[in-house]
Every structure is written in C-alpha cells, then in structure tokens.
C-alpha cells in the first residue's frame, strides 16, 4: 500500500506580509497542497494522511469546499485527517459539521477514535483538537489491536502544551507507522516508523531548511518512507561574523553576493555576530530592506575601549564596574556581563 503523509499545511497563512514578495508567499500553502494532491493521483497513492493544522485558522466554508474539491480529484485515495491546535474544533467551526466526500475520513472526536479501511487492510487511530492546547499525554494509554490489519497512529503534538509524547513509548505500542504533525521541522524520530512530517511549506522565517512531504509503502507490517521536498520557498540562515571596522555598504555587498549564488526560492535570515562600533553602528534598516532578506538579527557586541572608559570614569560607577569585572575569571559569561553592563551604564 502506497501512502503520503503531510501535516501543518496552514492553508490561509500570510507570511512576510510587509515584504514585496508577501502576496506571492500567500499562495504557497495552497500551491503546495494542490501539488501533493496531484502527486497522489499520478502515483496512485491509496492513502493520504493529514496530521493536523490543515488550516492556519478556523476555516471558512469556502475553504472547506475548495479542499473537498481537491480530495475529489483523488477518488481512489482514502483520506484520513485530524484537526490540530490551529484549526481546532471551536464551538462555531464549520469544520465540525461539514459533509466531506466519500473518500474522506475525518477523525473529529475529542478522544481517540479509529477508522478501519477494509479495502486496504489498514486501521488508523487519531483524535482532533477541540481546544488550542492539550497538555495531557493522550497517546500513553493506547491499546492497539494485533491482527492482520496494519495499524497507523495519526497524531499532532510533541511539546508540553500539545500532547507531549516520547518516541520510545510510541515505538512500543505496536503501530506499524506513526504519522505525526505539529513540529514544523521534518524528522524521522524513529526510522521508517515514527515520522514528524514538518510543515508542508515554511510558515514563517523561523521554519528554516527544507519542507515537503513523506511518501512511503506499507507491506504487511513493514514500512519504508522517503522525504520529498517542495521548493516554493525556503528560509536560509546566513551567519556573518563582523568587526567594528565593517561599514554597512561593505556588508551589503557581502550579503548580496551570497544571495546571488543561491536558488531563487531561498529567502535569507541574516545573523550578525562579532563586534560593532558603538559610535558608528550598522544600519540594520538598510540591511533588512535588501532584496530576499527577510530578517536581520544583530548579536554583535559593542567594541568598547574599556581601558579608555575606565580612565575617563575612574571614580564613577562605570569605572568601578569595569575594574570589578576584570578581577573575575575571564570567561564568556564574564565578558557578556562586562559588555552588557557597560552598555546599560552608558545609556544611563
């Protein structure tokens, strides 16, 4: 049996709204979802697993109709899905009452439910979020039937506020495959068995690295999966170490050269480390306004002339502070305390 596992599609998300490419980014979640449906049809996939957060927010009725249309394009594929914390089943949600196509199975109960797909000899377990947070360990007490059916857990969680779990415990439950969602980084938590699909496309610039879907085959009780990237957008961290002598214009040239070498679908999150000139700081606004730069994080330390400052403020609190810190063992913590303290005192 061939299947596709996706999660955290976040249909309706609007990343980078303040950027020139913001309108294009709005389309990526729908384009990626549509591509997965097309791939399922082309590859004659028999099962599509959606592990929560299909929508970024409570879906409108028209959103549900559009998704149902996409599912109708793959009538020979059985679709099993759950609601996650973003699209949880709030009291007035259309998600609760919408009528899906015959090939769609929505496990919308608040407690563990199952669907048996007789034609595939597969049983899928899952539950939906009815609240934004579920702090209980709801997967701990699962009882799995042991028979000729393959058993799949469709889950959403992995942190303290969203159904915490331990991979080792899930492995021992007897599932042939565990299809997880919620954490946006794709990961094989246990090879070919416990998989965090990651977001189908990055939701914001913190979702760095590749994103896509997993496709696999389940034969009897043996599973094999492979990750397939979708490259509508990819956020990349660009780490640059600077000195106090670097000018903004020079740094822009370095960044532009790095970007020029990269594929067009990549956007950059620039992380600056090293030392800056406190009397002539870098123009962060100019850097942030560069083409394909989504964010600039300045972790540089001011390169103070401590000897000069101590002499200048010898009998004042700044001078005494520098003298006291320099008597301590010099390590990374001491250095940070020295620079941050001097910065705060100079601001005063």
N, C-alpha and C positions, 0 to 999 in steps of 0.2 A: 504494500500500500504506500503510495506516494503522498506526502503532505507538505504543507507550507505553514510555518509558524511566524506570526507577526505580533507586535504589541506597540502600544504608545504611538499610534498614528497621529493623534492630536489634530484631527480634521477641524479646521476653523482657526488654528493658531495663526498669529500675525507677528512673526519675528522681525526684528530690525525695522520697526515702523518709522524710525527717524532717519533711516538711511535711504539713499537714492534707489537701492535695489529692494526696498521694502515691499513694494507691490508684487514684484516677481516672487519674493520669498513666500508671500501669502498663498501662492498656487502650488507650492512644492508638496505639501502634505497630500493634497488631492491627486496630483500627478503621480506621486509615488504609490499611493493606494491603488489607483487605476492600473498602473504598470504591474502590480502584484496580481491583480485580477486577470489581466491579460496573460501573464506568465502561467497562472494556474490553468487557464484554458488551453494554452499552447502545449503545456507539459502533461496535460490530462491528469492533473492533481486530483486525488479523491477526497482529501480532507484539508480544510483551511481552518487553522486555529488562531483566534484573535484574543490575546491575553490582556484585555482591558485597555481603557483610555483610547478607544476608537475615536472619540471626540475630545476636544480640548476643554469644552464647557458643556453645559446642558444643550443637547441638540434641538434645533428647530425641526418642525415637522417636515419641511422641505429637505433638510439634511438627511433625515431618515429615509425619505423617498429616494433620494439620489443614491444612498448606499444600497438600498434594496434593489435598485435598478442594476447596480454593479454586480450584486450577487446573482441576479437573474441571468447575467451573461455566462455564468458557470453552473448551469442546472445540474450537471453531473458531479459537481463537487459539493460535499456536505460541509457546511459552515457551522462551526461551534464557537460561540463568543461569550464573554462576560463583561460587565461594566466595571471600570476601575474607579479610582478616587476622583479623577477629574470629571468623568461623566456619570457619577454615582446616581442612583435612582432616587432623586428627590421627590417629594410628595406630588408635585405637579408636572413631573417629567413625562414628555411624550414617549420616552424610552420604555416606560412601564407598560404601556397599552398598545404600542404599535404592532400591526399584524405583518409579520415577515413572510417571505416566500417559503415554499415547501422544503427547500434545501437548507433552511437556516434554523439553527437551534440555539436559542438564547437562554443560557442558564442564569436566570434573573432572581433566583431565590437568595435570601439573605444568609441562609445556612447551606451546607454542602448538598449539592444535587448531582444527579448523573443523567446522561443520555446514552442509550445503547443503540449503536448503529449496526443493525444486523447484517446489512449487505457487506460491511467492512470488517465485521467481527471485532469491533472496537467499542470500548466503553470509556466515556470522557466524564471526569469529575470536575466540578467547579462551583463557585459561588460568586455573586456580584456584590459590589459595594452599595450600601444604602445610605452611607454617611461618608464624609470626607476622610475620616480616619477610622481605622480598625486596628486597635492595639493588641488584640487577643492573638494568641498563637493558634489560629484556626485550622492549620494543617497538621497539628501534632497528633490528634486522636483519630485520624482517618483509618478506616478499615477497608482494605482492598480485596475484592473478590479474586480468587485464584481459580481460573478455568481456562478454556481455550480462547477467550477474548483477550485482546491486548488492552492494557489499562493505561490511560493518559490522565495526568492532572493538569488542568488549565488554571493557572494561578496569577495573582497580582500582588506584589508586596516585596518585602526584603529589608525594611528599616523599622525602627521602633514604633513608628506611627502607622505603619501599613503592613499588617500581618507579618510580623517577624518570623523567620524560619532559619533552620540550619540545614545546609545541603546534605550533610551526612545522614540526618534523620529522614529526609525525603528519599534518599537512595535506598534506605532500609524498608520503606513502606511497601515495595513490591510493584511500583509503577514501571512500565516499560519506557515511558517518556514523560518528562515534566516540562511543560511549556509555560515559562514564567514571563511576566511583564512588570513594569514599574521603574526599575533602574534603567536609565537611558543608554548605558554602555552595553553593547552586545558582548556576552560572555558565555563560555561553556563552563559552567560551575562544576559539572561532572561530565566528562567527555561522552558525547552522543546520548546523554541521558537527562541531565538537568541543565536546561538552557535558558539564559536570560536573553530574550530577543533584542533588547535595546530599542530605542526609538527608531521608527522606520526612516525618519529624517530628523536632523537636529532641530530641537525646539527653540534653543537659544544658543548664544556663543559659548556657554559652559559645556555644551554637548560636543566636545572636540572629538576628532577621529572619524573613522568610517561608520556608516549606518546603513542598514538594509534589512534583509530577512534571512531566515533559515529554511532550507528545503531539505527534506530527508525521506528515507524509506524505512518502513517498519515491516519486517518479515517475521511472522510469528511473534517472538518476544525479543527480537534483536533489532536495534535501531542504529541507523547511520545518518548523520546530518552534516550539512555544509553551509557556510555563510556566504551570502551573495550581496555585495554592496550595491547601493543605489546612489548615484552621484549627481543629484540635483544641487546639493550644497554640502560642503564640508568645512567646518571650522578648524583652523590650524593654529597652534600656539607658536609664536615666533619669539624666542628668548634672546635678548640682546644685552650684553654687558657693556656699560658705557663708563667713561671717565669724565671728570669735571671739565675737561678741555673740549669735549664734543659739542658742536653747535647744532641747533635744530635742523638747519638746512643740510648739514652733513649726514645727520641721522635719517632724514627723509630720503636721501639718495640711497642709503644702505637698505632701507625698508623697501623702497620702490624696486631695487634690483632683485631682492629676494622674491617679491611678488611677481615680477616679470617672468621668473623662471618656473613658476608654479602653474598648474592647470587652472582654467578659467572658473571652475566651480568652487575653488577654495577661497574662503574669507579668513582674515587674519586677526588674531587676538595677540597684541604685542605686549610682552612682559619685559620691563626695563629693570635691570639690576646694576649694581656698581655704585659710583659716586657722582653727585651732581654739584654744580657750583651754586651755593646759596645766594650769591649776589647776581647771578645770571641764569635762572632756572630754564629748563627746556620748555618750549611752547607745546604743551600737551594737546591743546585745542587744534593746533595746526597738524599734529600727528594723527589725531583722531579723525580729522577731516580728509585724510588721504583715501584714494580710491582703494576699495576692498579691505580697508582697515575697519573692523567692527568695534574694537575696544583697545584702549591703551591703559596698562596698569603700571604705575610708577612705584617701584620698590627701591629706588635709589636712596642712598643716604647722603645728606649734605656733607661735603668735604670741608669741614671747618678747620681753620688753622688754630688748633687747640692751644698751642704754646702762646700764640699772639693773644688769644682771648683770655687766657689765664693771667697774662701780664696786664692786659687792659682792665680786667675786672678783679684784680688781685684781692682786694679786701671786701668784695661784694659776693653775693651768693653764687654767681656763676663761677667765679674763680675758685671759691671753696669747693663747689660741687665737682669741678674738673679735678682738682687736687685729690679729693677723697676717692673718686672713681679710679684714678690712675694708680692708687695704692693697692687696689684689689687685684686678685689674679686676673690676668687678661685673657678672656675667652670671648666667644661670640655673644653671650648674654651680657657681659660687662660692656662690650663695645656698643651693643644696641642701646643699653641703658644710658651710656655716655652721650651718644649722638641724639637720642630722643629727648633726654633731659636738657641738653644744651639748646636744642631747637625750641622746646617749650619755654625755657627761661628767657631766651632771646625774644620770643614772641611777646612775653610779658613786658 
